[in-house]
């Protein structure tokens, strides 16, 4: 699916949802479900790479502590078979909005302790917003079913020549801004500008074997992703780029993490904070133990998209 086809599908769906939610909130629902689908498919691939068959997937149960720990240790999270995206959309599954509520609650509970910073709260915006999709469970079920059907066709296997999540985010922001009589440039930076910045930074870092980059206003995370791709062309080994990100808005901070994870970046290389860069910028510290964990952050590049 190319960008124009994807844009047409998303905008048609957004128009359909306008009677239920504000237009600028729509992106939070679609991006949240896209990410949940990605995590579900990643777990299924992992299981099948380790000799699970389609019939064996039913063994992915929360009650099986050994299997839960095995998946958590490798992926950082666990999703039971009944909560997988593919289970929701299967023909013989009677989908209800309660399935989503239960699944998101279970996801939070089953995050690996070592991956709390990466995954904790990542579905909060989606979880708290479900009630806006209708006044009854039946209305909410129909709205989410339509979203699941749309998202089923959106590519997210990493083979596209563009950042799918970033594109959807920027496309919807630009459409909403245009409808409100505002310039889209007030909300995001055109992709071409981001690519130019990335190539400049990559040129100056091309002789290094380990790179740390920081975006103090990370938005959708697209700039960090573009810089990582540009820098990676000059480095032979994998997983040698560490990404630091800070974002003020909770839902956009969640999107930063979603996007970095979906691009195949290992969780240990993602350090993200939900904070105000102007008031509470790094040095980095653990919010629960500031005095003992406060230390300066030294990086190879600090980057930020201009408005």
N, C-alpha and C positions, 0 to 999 in steps of 0.2 A: 504494500500500500504506500503510494507516494504522499508527499505532504499535502497536496491539494485535495486528494481523496479523503485523507484523514481529517483535514480541516472541515470539509463539507459535512462529513458524518457527525463530527462533534458539534458543529453549529446547529445542525438540524435537531440534534438531541437537546441542546441547550434551549432552543426556542420552545421545545415541547415541555420543558421543565419550568418555564417562566411563571406559570400560574401557581407553582408550589414554593419556589425559593427565589431570592434575589439573584439576578444574573451573575453578579460578581462572586457569589458563593458557590456557584455550580462547579467551578474548577476544583474546589476542595473535595467534592464528592467524587468526581471522575478520577482525579489524581490518586485519591485514597484507595479506591477500588482497583485501579490499575496496579498500584504497588502491592496490594494484597494478592492479586492474581499472580504477580511476579514471584512473590515469596512462596505461594502454593506450588507453582510450577517448578521452582528451584528445588523444593523439597521432594517433589515427585521424581525429578531427574536424578537427584542424589540417591534416592531409594533404588531406582532402577539401575543406576550405575553400580549398586552394591547387591545385585542379583534379585531384587524384588520384581515380581511380575505384576501385571494389572490386578490379578486376583489377590496378590499378597498385600496390596495397598490398604486393604481393610484392616490389616494388623496394626496400622498406625493409630494406636489408641492411647489416651492419656493414662489409662489404668496400667499400661505396660511400662513400668518405670525404667527398665533396661533400654527399651527402644527410645523412650523420651530422652534419656540421658545421652544416648548415642547420637541422635539427631541434633540435640542442643550443643554437644561438644564440637560438632562439625559445622553447623550452620548458625548457631547462636540463638535459635528459637525452635519451637515445635508447633506444628499444626496437625491436629487429629484428622483422620480420614473424613469424618462427617463435616468438618469445617473447611475442607479444601475447596477452592474455587471450582474445580472441575466437578466436584460432587454436587455443588449447588446448581450447576447448569446441566447436569445429566437429566435425561428424559424421565427417568423413573424416580426423581427426587422431588418431593412436594415442598418447594421453597417457600419459606415464610420470613418476614422481617426479623423474627426472634432468632433465626439462625445466624444472622449477622451480629446481633447484639451478643449472643452467646459466644460466637467465634472471636470477636474483638476482645471480650472480657478474658477469654481463655488465652489469647495470644499474650496479653499483658502478664498474665499469671505464669506463663511458660517460657518467658525469656530467660536465657541462660544468665546466671549471675555475672559472668565475665563480659556480657554484651549489653548490660543495662544502659550504658550511656549512648549506645548506638540506636537501640530499639525502643527504649522506654518512652511512652507517651506519643509515639509516632502516629497512632491512629486516633488521638484524642479529638481532633477536629471532626473527623468522620463520625466517631462514636456519639459525640454530643449533638451532632446535627441531624441525626436520623429522624428525630421527632418533627423536624420542619418539613419533611417530605409528604405529610398528610395528617389529617386529624384522627385517623384510625389506623390500626395495624394493616387492614386490607389496602388502604390507599398507599401506605408506606411500602408495602410488599410490591404493589404494581409499579411504583416509581423505581424501586431498586432493581426489580426484574428487568425493566427497560434499560437501565444502566448496565447491568451485567451482560445483557444481550449485545449492547453496543461495544462494550470493552472486549468481549470475546474475540472480535475481529481486529483489535488493535495490535500491531506487531510490537513485541518487546523481547526479542531473542538476541538483541545486541548486534544483529547483522545489518541494520539500517545505516545509511551514511549520514544520519542526523540523530540528534538527541531527542528521543520521542517525548519524554516528560517535559523537558525544557521547551520544546516546540509547542506542545499543547498549552502549557502555562502562558507562554508569551503570546500565542495566537489569541487565546481567550482574553487576556489582559488588554491586548490591542483592540479587540472587538468591543469590549465593554467601555474602554476609554473613548473610542470613536463615537459610540452611542451616547455617551455622556457629554459630548462636545469638547473633549479634552484631547490633547496630543498624546499618542501612545508612548512617545519618547519620555514622557514624564514618569512612566512606570517601569520601563525596561529598556535595555540598550540593544540596538539592532545587532543581529548575529554577525554581520560583517565587521563591525567595530570590535566585537569580542574576539573574533579570529585574528585580527590584526594585532591586538594587544597580546594575544597568546603567542604569536610568532616572535614578537619582540622579546618577551620574557624568555621564551625557549632558547633563543639565540644567545642570550647572556648566560644561560645556565647549562649550555650544551656539553661542557667538559666535566660535569659533576656526576658522580655515581649514585648519590643519595640527595633527594630534593625535598624541601619542606616549603609549602606555599600557604599563604593566609589571605582570606577574603573577609574583611570586617563587615561587609554588608552583602552577604552571600546570595540572597534572593533565591532563585531556583537552583543555584549551584552550577549553572551552565558555564560561567567563566572559569571556575576551577576545573571543570571537566575538560574544557577546550585547552586550557594550559597544560593539563596533565597529558592529553593526547599529543600536543606539540612537543613537549619535553620528552615523552616516551620514545619518540622517533630517534633520539640521540643516545638512548641508554639501552644496553643489551639485556640486563636482567629484569625480572618482573617484581612488582610490589615494592618498588624503591622510592615511591613518591608519597609523602604524607600530606594530607589535606586538613588544614585548620579553617573552620568557618564559624562566623558569628552572624546572627540575624535577630532583629528585634521582634518581628511579628511571629507569634507562635505557629500559625498555620504555614507560613513561609519557611520557618526554621525546620518544620517537619518535612517540607518539600525538599529542602537542601539535603537532608539525610536520605530521603527516599531516592533522590536522583543519583547521589554518589554510590549508594548500595547497588542500584540497578545497573550501573556502569561497570560492575564487576570489581570494584575497589574493596579490598579486604577490610573488615571492620576495624582491625587494629590500626589502620592508616586513616581512619576518619575520626577527627576530634572536632565536635561541633558544640556550640553554646547558643542558648537562647538568651540574648542580652543586648543592651543598648551600647553600641560602640562608642558613642559620644560621652556617656556617663560611666560606663563600667567595662572598659576595654581590657584585653589581656595586659599584664601578665596573667598567666593561666593559674587557676586554683580550683580545688574541689569545693563546691558550694557548702558541703557539710563540715569541712575542716579547713577553713581559709588560712588560719595562722600557720599550720604545719605544712600546707601544700602550695603556698604562694611562691611562685618563682617566675622570672622573666621568660618570655617566649622569644627565641631567636629563630628566624626563618630565612630562607634564601630569597623570597620574594613576597611582597605585600601587594595585592592587586584589588582593584575595585572598579566596577563599571560606572562610568559617568552617566548622569541622568540625561 
